[in-house]
Amino acid sequence: STSAAFTDEVVGRAAGRPLEVLVVVPALGSRLSHWTGDDQARHDAEANLEQTVAGLSAAGIGARGEVGSDDPVQAADDALREFPADELIFATHPDDQANWKERGVVEIARDRYDLPVAHVAVDPD
């Protein structure tokens, strides 16, 4: 699952060091769903968040999370205001990579924040 792939990535990066992780999952709904009050995107994001936090916790990593902005840079801005991170990791499904590269998300984040920024693709299998 996506959460297992992400957990493996974080555990590998931890290299045995204790970590505290804030997971921010975007609610990726359409503009139409926003205006019609369709909350499916938020429910999907909450379910993904619960699975990811549970996976990290089961691996011995202190984790909490929140549903954030559908704009990844805005979500990072919001999260970093309350959680002074040492590293920022954007995780996407492989089919989202082209969209992220086109938008320059990682480059914008690297220019904006004075901390290491990584992008990993996690396969949802």
Disulfide bonds with the S-S distance in Angstrom:
none
